[in-house]
Amino acid sequence: MSKLLCTVWLLLLLVNLGWPVRASPALSFRRRYGSIFSFGNSYTDTGNNPVVFADNGVFDPVTRLPYGSKFFGRPTGRCSNGRLIIDFIAQRLGLPLVPPSLAHNGSFRRGANFAVGAATALDAARFHDGSNPGNQFPLNTSLGVQLEWFRVAQAFAMPHCPRWLFILGEFGVNDYNFSFGKSMDEIKSLVPDVISAISMAIERLITHGAKSFLVPGTVPSGCIPQILHYFAKDDPAEYNSTTCCLDVYNRLGMQHNLLLQEALEKLRDRYPGVTIVYGDLFGPMMERVESPAKFGLEEDVLT
């Protein structure tokens, strides 16, 4: 994930939480948030991926270079050659980088990351219907499983919950991607359940005292190179004439994001003392695809 996109999304977060972005009052940030707890997939995973994949006998490419090469100088388990958005957020708050819960033996008083690459919002069993018996994915690392890891880590019993920032997601992209190949009506039927799983997770955390949430929407899957490769269409009309993205998958993401924002608004009304910020991943990624020259790219980013 690019440093530029990380910066755009981080600035969005700061503005929405009412933080000044012109100055750098790191001390006031530290007073507001003492730690970060995060859940999600590869967009957030800071190192749980290798542990889970090894336990399941699955090869994990993020354990080799060039992953981690541009910032850490070595693979860290991040699905990036550098930092992730969550790393920039932690640094901006004056906090340590959020440690992966499954690969960390120290204290979680300054936060913990329960995200795992390829994780889904819905239980993994829902995707193992026998139609593809040789496929291990998704692994048993869903949002519900991550919440259980959080409970087992006894984080609920820690005394500083009101000063914790919870990052919940991104969730949804893997639920849909693992379903590609089915009819679009079948895939769309997952969206309300995915949104419900996210909403219930937020409520569960609120009941334990959580006060601040960042909840990212999903990405434009129709622009992801792997999707364009594995689900290529014969009909040119399936592709956006400007971006060359697959419109049907991007419309799915837009539907998810619309329903997610509606669900978050309902939660804000129900819990007026809780801050819930929606994080837009879709918009900045589409802007980069639609206007590559604006970001210093001379050619179409998808070619």
Secondary structure, DSSP 4 states (H G I P E B T S, - for coil): --HHHHHHHHHHHHHHTT--SSS--HHHHHHH-SEEEEE-STTT-SS-HHHHHHHTT---GGGSTTTTTTTTSS--S-SSSS--HHHHHHHHTT-PPPPBGGG--S--TTEEE---TT--SS-GGGG-SSSSTT--PSPS--HHHHHHHHHHTTGGGSTTGGGEEEEE---SHHHHHTTTTS-HHHHHTTHHHHHHHHHHHHHHHHTTT--EEEEE----GGG-HHHHHHT--S-GGGB-TTT--BHHHHHHHHHHHHHHHHHHHHHHHH-TTSEEEEE-SHHHHHHHHH-GGGGT-SS-TT-
